[in-house]
Amino acid sequence: MIEMSRDAFEDLVSEALDSIPAELTAHMRNVVIVVEDVAPEPGLLGLYHGVPLTERGDWYAGVLPDHIAIYRDQILRVCETAEQVVEEVRITVVHEIAHHFGIGDARLHELGY
């Protein structure tokens, strides 16, 4: 397991978010992205909880924001180098944001996420 401060890890998440094209982030609606230290289950690097954009309809109003969690300790546990952490954070952030856009796990795995 590699060690990294929470601040440094949060900076990596911010950098991963900044790498997403503005054309996509402009469509992100009612979603919050947070870093959490402990995953609710082993092996879970990130988690999207919410209503994907593709499933929102006229009924969608006055709801709490979707929640994307990036699990710091689990990502650090599966990586051996700082470079691997950078890449895993990027992949995890993109993966969870894709869920916000309605892209499922099967398609993400086909795309390498």
N, C-alpha and C positions, 0 to 999 in steps of 0.2 A: 504494500500500500504506500502510495506517495503522500507526502504531507504538503499542504498548501493552506495558507490563511483563508479565512472566509472572504476577506476583502479582495484578495487576488482571484479567488474563484468567482466572486460576483462580477469582477471586471471581465473575466472570460465570457460569462453569460451575456454581459452587455456588448462585448465585441461580436459575439455570435449573432445577437439581435441586429447589430449594426450592419452585418454582412447580408442580411435579407434585403432583397430589392425593395425600394420605396414603393414600387407599384403594388407589391403584395401587402406590405405593412399598412398602406393606406386603407386597405379593406379589412383590417383587423378591428373588430368591434366588440366592445364590452368584454375585454379579456385582461387578466392580470398575470404577470409572470413573476414567480418568486423562487428564491433559493431556500430549500429546507435542508437541514443537516441529515436527518434520518429518514430513510425510505420506510413506508409501511410494510414492505415485505422485501426479503433478500432478492437481489438481482434487478430490482426496479430502479432505473436510472432517471426516469421522468414520468410524469403522469398528467394527462389532460382530463379535466372534469368540467363538463359544460354541454352546451347545445351547439353543435357545429353550424357554421354559416349556412350550409346546404340544407339544414333541417329547420331553419328559422322561418316563421311565417308571420302572418298578420297578428297572431296571438302573442308574438314575442315582444313584450314590453314590461318594464318595471321589474326585471329579474336581476339577481345578483350577477356580477361578472363571472365569466368562465375563469377557471383557475388552472394555470400550468405551473406545476412544481418541478424543479430540477433538483435532484437529490445529491448533494455534495459528497457525503461520506461514501455512498455507493459508487459514484463515479471514481473517486479517489482510490477506492478499494480495487477496482478492476484495472486500473492503469499502473504502469511501471515507470513511466517517464512523464515529465511535464508536457512534452509534445503530444503524448497520447491523451493527456487530460484536455488539452486544447481541442484536439480533434473529436474526442468523445463528447465534450460539451457542445461543440458545434452540431454534431450529428443529433444529439438529444434535443437540442433547442429546435432544430429544423423539423425533427420527427413530431414533436408535440405541437408545434405550430401548424403542421400539416393536418393534424387531427382537427384543429380549430376550423380549417378550411374543408373538412369533411373527407379527407383522404384516409383510408383504412390501413391497417397494419400490413395486409397482404401486398398492397400496391407499394407501400413504403419500403418493404423488404425487397421487392423487385427492383426498386430504384437505389438500393444500397443504404437505406435509412432504417 
